[in-house]
Structure formats: structure tokens, C-alpha cells
Amino acid sequence: MSEPASSPDPTPRYEAVLRPHRSLPPRGFFFFMLAVAGVSFVTGVGFVMMGAWPVTGFFGLDVLLLYGAFRLSYRSGRMRETIRLAGDDVTVERVSVRGEIRTWRFQAFWLRIRMIELGNRGNRLLLASHGRELAVAGFLTPEERRALAADLDAALVRYRNPSTSFMP
């Protein structure tokens, strides 16, 4: 009698959820736009009182363009990448700005991490295996990519050498 096939270990040994950094939280954005609109309104009223009423429309246009630029920035902030080492696989799940999900799967034992330094232009982090390469963490800073590469490399070393799992 054969034993039932065991399912792969669903518990992640390593997981990193990467998101683009946004320095202004939504609440701060609200107060910033309120201040910009207030300054534009007061200045616009001053120009109307001087008889230069057409200038007021440009103040309103500036506020609208600034609002639109911030909304586009926040929209691009919805993007994320999840790198997960679970079982014998490393999966990369990328969610685009539009919510489209793409997934790549690599066998963890053969996965290699390549950090390509580009001089003054930063660096690129590639996951490579069996002739395939995938660039990840493109929206992170060069220092954050280096730290991610070191963390993922350490997780892969622990996976490949279970006897060294006592190391932090």
C-alpha cells in the first residue's frame, strides 16, 4: 500500500513584501492640498482685487495639476512584489499598478542572486536559474536592493544547509 503524497511545506522560510516608498501619507496629502488650495485662493483674491482676474484661473489650474500629479504617484504606489521561499520553490509575485498579478517560480536549490552594479546609475538585482533571469525590486533604492540580496542569499544558504539553521 502506498503512502499518500505529502503536500509541500506551505510555511514560508523567507518572505519579503516590497512596495514603493511614499514619503507623504494620505492624511498629510489632504492637509498639504488644503494648504495649497488656501494659499492659491487668498492669492487669487488679491489678484482679482488688483484687477488681474485672469491670473486666478492659473492658480486653480496649478492646484488641479498638483493634485493630479500626487494621485498618479499614489496610484503607482499600489505596485508590490512578494518574494517567498517556501518548500523547494522561490516564487516572485508581482502586482502591477492595474492590479494584474504575474508569478514566477524558481527551484530554490539552483537559484542564484546576481547584483549588477551600474556605477553612478545604481544597481540591478537579478534572480537567475536555468538560463532565466528576473529583475526584481526595481523601485527600491540601491542600498535597499543590496540589503534584500543579502537577506535572500542568507535564506537560501540556510535552505541549502539545514545544519546551519542555528545562525541568526
RAPE-V694789 format. One record per pair of residues at least 24 apart in sequence whose ideal C-beta (glycine too) atoms are under 6 Angstrom apart, sorted by sequence separation. I is the first residue (numbers start at 1). GAP is how many residues later the second one is. If there is no record, write none. Layout:
I;GAP + I;GAP
This chain:
125;24 + 37;26 + 36;27 + 104;30 + 115;34 + 113;36 + 113;39 + 113;40 + 29;41 + 108;51 + 22;55 + 81;55 + 20;57 + 20;59 + 19;61 + 18;63 + 17;65 + 16;67 + 15;69 + 85;70 + 14;71 + 12;72 + 13;72 + 12;74 + 9;78 + 8;79 + 18;119 + 20;119 + 14;141
